[in-house]
Amino acid sequence: MNKISVVIRNKNQAEALEFLLKNLTERYHEDIDEIIVIDNISNDNSEQVVNKYGAKLVQIKKFSYGVSANLAAESASNEIVVIFSSHAYPVSHDFFKLISKKFEENINLAGLRCLHNKNDFRNYINNISSRTDPNKSGLIFCGSAFSKKIWELHKFKDDIQTMEDKEWSLRVIKNGFDIDFSASIFCYDIVRDHKQIFFRFKNEVIGGYQLWHTQYSYKRAIKGLIGTIFKLFKTFLIELYFAFKRFFFLLRFLSNKPEKF
């Protein structure tokens, strides 16, 4: 079995990071050669958590997705690099074994996308390749594996706003390498606040325009705003309707309680 380096990107996610490291060290210690945490100057107790589980800590001061991905590859000492965010964790018992087997079977393999949502499963089951759909079948740098040897030939772009994983997928495919799925299942467990959602929205607009040439217009922006207001109003009315339904049900229940068993 090929040796595997696991690299985790983290910022102020000590609680989630501890769960991920506990999971990795207790369930997959035979499959993993090293664990590295790329930390973006956290001010919680992330460093203590890293030390508790014997992982290697690498600090990054000026974070960007591309820079952190390159740092992950540089810091790893093994040919196969599996990259996670601290709020995700592997689930299937053979998660890393399947990854190692895929790389053993295909010397032309640049990377593997693991499974965590309906898009992953749909493209995996329908055998939709990364050449056909590089967005939903290409790498996503949380729960993906890549070859350090191929990375040495094609570094990640460190000046890209976001989607450094998709840009790299497109580039290595163009250069004749393969991006495939692995039936390795993981959980992506995060709840974003409004500020984080807006930050992600900005990055996806810029990245979508740069990489997929997504077209934007004033008409589309206005339509999006009107659509959002309509959805919010509709949701409010539905929630209000069922709030009253629950209230009147409880009134009827209190006035006519069933017999206890």
Number of C-alpha atoms within 10 A of each C-alpha: 11 17 16 23 24 23 29 27 24 22 18 17 18 21 14 19 24 19 15 19 22 16 15 19 17 9 14 17 12 12 19 17 15 19 24 20 27 23 23 18 17 16 11 13 12 23 20 12 18 20 11 12 14 14 18 15 18 18 16 18 10 9 15 16 20 22 18 22 23 17 17 23 25 13 18 20 14 18 17 23 24 27 24 24 23 28 22 20 23 23 14 13 12 16 18 25 17 16 26 19 13 18 21 13 9 10 11 14 20 25 31 27 28 29 23 19 12 9 12 20 17 14 17 20 11 9 13 17 17 22 16 11 12 17 18 18 27 29 29 21 21 24 25 23 31 24 20 22 13 16 18 12 9 13 16 23 18 16 11 18 18 23 23 23 21 21 22 21 28 20 14 20 17 11 10 10 16 20 24 21 26 21 20 22 21 20 16 17 11 11 9 9 8 9 9 11 11 12 10 13 12 14 15 16 15 17 20 17 13 15 17 12 10 11 9 11 8 8 8 11 11 11 11 12 11 12 12 12 11 12 12 12 12 12 12 11 12 11 12 12 12 11 12 11 12 11 12 12 12 13 11 10 11 10 9 9 9 8 5 4 3
